[in-house]
Amino acid sequence: MRNVHGLKGELVVEPHTDEPDEIFSPGRRLFVGNVRGAVQGEPREIQAARPFKGGFIVKFAGLDDRNAAELWRDRFFLVPMEEISPLGEGETYIHELAGMAVHLANGDPLGKVVTTYELPQGLILDVARPNKKGTILIPYDHVVTKVDREARVITIDPPEGLID
């Protein structure tokens, strides 16, 4: 959730999905959770949703005033895996990237994904390298060439100087 909107319990939600119109539609039941995907409580039904500044204004059943809505800050809305559309070939879920091995295009291992960051510039992989202190940030777009979900390996072709 990005913010509270108005006095009647509406929320401004930033979608993290390729299907925002489907996910944020009236009648859909979403779980409330934290950034790690841990569900907190029972699902809530969407009563109304409308586009707003790159996101949606969403009204949930039982959330009727601004004070109650304020308690939902820093929460995420989650959809059960069995209710989302299957992935297309070559696609992966962002939450699956954590823990994946990262290899260079020549097959040399680089490290493992610790976490991801969704920034305005795009998705960033935070990669821990064995025998090195700290991590390295790898931009997903234009650097990742392949993600093998089954083998849990990400192949990258970084520009010169990115990982030195």
Secondary structure, DSSP 8 states (H G I E B T S, - for coil): --EEETTTTEEEE---SS-HHHHTSTT-EEEEE-TT--B-SS-EEEEEEEEETTEEEEEETT--SHHHHHTTTT-EEE--GGGS----TT---GGGTTT-EEEETTS-EEEEEEEEEEETTEEEEEEE-TTSSSEEEEESTTTEEEEETTTTEEEE---TTS--
